[in-house]
Amino acid sequence: MLDIELIRKNPDFVKERLATRDKQYTSLVDRVLELDVERRNILKELESLRAERNAKSKQIGLLKKQGVDTTLLEEEVKNIKASIEALEEKLKGVEDNLRDVMLRIPNLPAEDVPVGKDESQNVEVRRWGKPKEFNFEPKPHWEIGERLGILDFERASKLSGSRFVVLKGWGARLERALINFMLDHHGRRGYKEVLPPHLVRPEVLVGTGQ
């Protein structure tokens, strides 16, 4: 989730970066700003009402000590309390809406990332090594993987949709071996490995979900 301070202070920058992903996201920024203003206005009103309630409650205590009738003041405090409860309920609705919209805004693409609608507009940044040349037409890895029974695209599409794969048998073992190899490789170069708990608080899960 983006930091709302970034949206408050640099809405045009956020819109500009989001537009490189999809222009539909820019309207979400406007909605966030609207809800944020509404939220802050409610908080100001609540602060004022709470201060008034506390002042009148204190006044009631002093007057009662003097034997003065405080019926009218108590009625005022009761009405203020009702207004506070209504505003708190309204605030919850606004905050829920704000959170929902914020969660629909994706991360901002880095400014040096080439803009493109899909993979067909990818830009080659650099090359490393030289592609191997064959005296025959090599089969794509996905075709070989399916034939070997280590890649299952059909099952993956049922689980996650298109463009995903289930790794099976030696395919899963190879993936695990590559993960361990890269962790060990980077660990020797200063990478600090961390294994967090599998169960986390909901707000932590939401925060890392993007």
C-alpha positions in Angstrom: 0.0 0.0 0.0 1.3 3.5 -0.9 2.0 6.0 1.9 -0.9 8.4 1.9 1.5 11.2 2.7 3.0 10.7 -0.8 -0.4 11.0 -2.3 -1.2 14.1 -0.3 2.0 15.9 -1.1 2.6 14.7 -4.7 -0.7 13.7 -6.2 0.4 14.7 -9.7 3.6 12.7 -9.5 1.6 9.6 -8.3 -0.9 10.0 -11.1 1.9 10.4 -13.7 3.6 7.2 -12.6 0.3 5.2 -12.3 -0.7 6.3 -15.8 2.3 4.5 -17.2 0.6 1.3 -15.9 -3.0 2.2 -16.7 -4.8 5.5 -16.8 -7.8 4.1 -14.8 -5.7 4.3 -11.7 -5.5 8.1 -11.7 -9.1 8.4 -10.7 -8.4 6.4 -7.6 -5.9 9.0 -6.5 -8.6 11.7 -6.7 -10.9 9.5 -4.7 -8.3 9.0 -2.0 -7.8 12.7 -1.7 -11.6 13.3 -1.4 -11.9 10.6 1.3 -8.8 11.9 3.1 -10.2 15.4 3.3 -13.6 14.0 4.5 -11.8 11.9 7.1 -9.7 14.8 8.5 -12.8 17.1 8.6 -14.7 14.5 10.7 -11.7 14.1 13.0 -11.6 17.9 13.6 -15.3 17.9 14.3 -14.9 15.0 16.7 -12.1 16.7 18.5 -14.2 19.8 18.9 -17.2 17.8 20.2 -15.1 15.8 22.6 -13.6 19.0 24.0 -17.0 20.5 24.4 -18.3 17.3 26.1 -15.4 17.3 28.5 -15.8 20.9 29.4 -19.5 20.6 30.0 -19.0 17.4 32.1 -16.5 19.3 34.2 -18.9 22.2 34.6 -21.6 19.8 35.7 -19.4 18.4 38.4 -18.6 21.9 39.7 -22.2 23.0 39.6 -23.4 19.9 41.4 -21.0 20.6 44.3 -22.7 24.0 44.5 -26.2 22.5 44.6 -27.1 24.0 41.2 -29.6 22.1 38.9 -27.7 20.6 36.0 -30.5 19.0 34.1 -30.2 21.1 31.0 -26.4 20.7 30.9 -26.7 17.0 31.3 -29.2 16.9 28.3 -26.7 18.9 26.3 -23.9 16.4 27.1 -26.2 13.6 26.2 -26.9 15.1 22.8 -23.2 15.8 22.2 -22.5 12.1 23.1 -25.0 11.0 20.5 -23.4 13.3 17.9 -20.0 11.9 18.7 -21.3 8.3 18.3 -22.9 9.1 14.9 -19.7 10.8 13.7 -17.5 7.9 14.9 -19.7 5.6 12.9 -19.4 7.8 9.9 -15.7 8.0 10.4 -15.4 4.2 10.3 -17.3 4.1 7.0 -15.0 6.7 5.5 -11.9 5.0 6.8 -13.1 1.6 5.4 -13.7 3.2 2.0 -10.3 5.0 2.1 -8.6 1.7 2.9 -10.4 -0.1 0.1 -9.4 2.5 -2.5 -5.8 2.6 -1.2 -5.5 -1.2 -1.6 -6.6 -0.9 -5.2 -3.8 1.4 -6.1 -0.7 -0.6 -7.3 2.9 0.3 -6.5 4.5 3.0 -8.6 6.7 1.9 -11.5 10.3 3.2 -11.2 10.9 6.2 -13.4 13.6 4.4 -15.4 11.3 1.5 -16.3 10.3 1.6 -20.0 6.6 2.2 -20.6 4.7 -0.5 -22.5 1.2 -2.1 -22.7 2.5 -5.7 -22.7 5.5 -7.8 -23.2 5.6 -7.1 -26.9 6.7 -3.5 -26.1 9.6 -4.7 -23.8 12.8 -2.9 -24.3 16.2 -4.7 -24.3 18.4 -3.0 -21.8 21.5 -5.1 -22.0 22.8 -8.5 -22.9 25.1 -10.9 -21.1 26.9 -13.7 -22.9 26.1 -15.0 -26.4 23.0 -17.1 -27.2 24.0 -20.7 -28.1 23.4 -21.6 -31.8 21.9 -25.0 -32.7 22.0 -26.9 -35.9 18.4 -27.9 -35.3 15.2 -26.1 -34.1 15.2 -26.5 -30.3 11.9 -27.2 -28.5 10.7 -24.6 -26.0 11.2 -25.4 -22.4 7.5 -25.6 -21.6 7.0 -28.3 -24.2 9.9 -30.3 -22.9 8.7 -29.9 -19.3 5.2 -31.1 -20.1 6.5 -34.1 -22.0 8.8 -35.0 -19.0 5.8 -34.6 -16.6 7.5 -31.8 -14.5 5.3 -28.9 -15.7 1.5 -28.9 -15.4 -0.1 -25.9 -17.1 -3.6 -27.3 -17.1 -3.7 -27.8 -13.3 -2.1 -24.4 -12.8 -4.8 -22.6 -14.9 -7.5 -24.2 -12.7 -5.7 -23.0 -9.5 -4.4 -19.6 -10.5 -5.5 -18.7 -14.1 -3.4 -18.5 -17.2 0.4 -18.0 -17.4 1.1 -20.0 -14.3 2.6 -23.5 -13.9 2.6 -26.3 -11.3 6.0 -27.8 -10.8 6.0 -31.6 -10.2 8.6 -34.1 -9.2 12.0 -33.2 -10.6 10.6 -29.8 -11.7 9.8 -29.0 -8.1 13.1 -30.3 -6.8 15.0 -28.3 -9.4 13.2 -25.1 -8.3 14.0 -25.8 -4.7 17.6 -26.5 -5.6 17.9 -23.2 -7.6 16.4 -21.3 -4.6 18.9 -22.8 -2.2 21.8 -22.2 -4.7 20.9 -18.5 -5.1 20.5 -18.0 -1.3 23.8 -19.6 -0.7 25.5 -17.7 -3.5 24.2 -14.3 -2.3 24.8 -15.3 1.4 28.5 -15.6 0.7 28.3 -12.0 -0.6 26.6 -10.4 2.4 22.9 -11.2 1.8 21.3 -11.8 5.2 18.6 -14.5 5.0 15.5 -14.0 7.1 12.7 -16.6 7.7 9.7 -14.8 9.3 6.7 -16.6 10.9 4.2 -18.3 8.6 1.3 -16.7 10.5 1.2 -12.9 10.8 -1.3 -10.2 11.8 -3.9 -9.2 9.2 -2.5 -5.7 8.8 1.0 -7.1 8.2 -0.3 -9.5 5.6 -2.1 -6.6 3.8 1.0 -4.4 3.9 3.1 -7.1 2.2 0.4 -8.2 -0.2 1.5 -5.8 -2.9 
